[in-house]
Amino acid sequence: MDKLKQMQQSVEESKARLSNITVKGEANGVVVQMNGNRKMTDVQINDELMVDKEALEDFVMLACNRALEQAEKVYEAEMASSAKGIIPGL
């Protein structure tokens, strides 16, 4: 039971740290920022892209996916690190 409480506390601490980590995904003038908890925090779009809706949609999707990939890596590493001391063999 103690291990479970310890693990829950460790996960909450990890989530707090992850909220302060920022990753970016970029694609041809579109920049998407996410925190380590995989929440989008900012989107920047180059004004020149505002004339081609289809291209803009593609670049936004690509930038989001790139940022999400980075956020996933950070999240997984942080969660593994927080569980390492509590769960043997991780």
C-alpha positions in Angstrom: 0.0 0.0 0.0 2.9 2.3 0.8 4.4 1.7 -2.6 1.1 2.6 -4.3 0.9 5.9 -2.4 4.5 6.6 -3.2 3.9 5.8 -6.9 0.9 8.1 -7.0 2.9 11.0 -5.5 5.7 10.3 -7.9 3.3 10.5 -10.9 1.8 13.7 -9.7 5.3 15.2 -9.3 6.2 14.1 -12.8 3.1 15.6 -14.2 4.0 18.9 -12.5 7.5 18.8 -14.0 6.1 17.9 -17.4 3.8 20.9 -17.5 7.0 23.1 -17.4 8.6 21.4 -20.4 8.0 22.8 -23.8 8.5 21.0 -27.1 7.9 22.3 -30.7 6.8 20.9 -33.9 7.5 22.9 -37.1 6.4 22.5 -40.7 6.9 25.1 -43.4 5.9 28.2 -41.4 3.7 26.6 -38.8 5.0 26.2 -35.3 3.1 24.2 -32.7 4.2 24.2 -29.0 3.1 21.5 -26.5 4.0 20.9 -22.9 5.4 17.6 -21.7 1.8 16.5 -20.7 0.9 16.6 -24.5 -1.3 19.7 -24.2 -1.0 22.3 -27.0 0.1 25.6 -25.6 0.7 27.8 -28.7 0.3 27.8 -32.5 2.1 30.3 -34.8 1.3 30.6 -38.5 3.3 32.5 -41.1 1.0 35.1 -42.7 2.1 33.9 -46.2 0.3 30.6 -45.6 -3.1 32.3 -45.1 -3.8 32.2 -48.9 -3.7 28.4 -49.4 -6.1 26.7 -47.0 -5.2 23.1 -48.0 -1.5 23.7 -47.6 -2.1 25.4 -44.2 -4.2 22.5 -43.0 -1.5 20.0 -44.0 1.3 22.1 -42.3 -0.7 22.5 -39.1 -1.4 18.7 -39.0 2.3 17.9 -39.6 3.5 20.4 -37.0 1.0 19.1 -34.5 2.1 15.5 -35.1 5.8 16.4 -34.8 5.2 18.2 -31.5 3.1 15.3 -30.2 5.9 12.8 -31.0 8.4 14.9 -29.0 5.9 15.4 -26.1 5.3 11.6 -26.1 9.0 10.9 -25.8 9.4 13.4 -22.9 6.3 12.0 -21.2 7.4 8.4 -21.4 10.9 9.1 -20.2 9.6 11.1 -17.2 7.0 8.4 -16.2 9.6 5.7 -16.6 12.0 7.7 -14.4 9.4 8.3 -11.7 8.5 4.6 -11.6 12.0 3.3 -11.7 12.7 3.7 -8.0 9.3 2.3 -7.0 8.8 -0.7 -9.3 11.7 -3.1 -9.5 12.8 -4.1 -13.0 11.8 -0.9 -14.8 
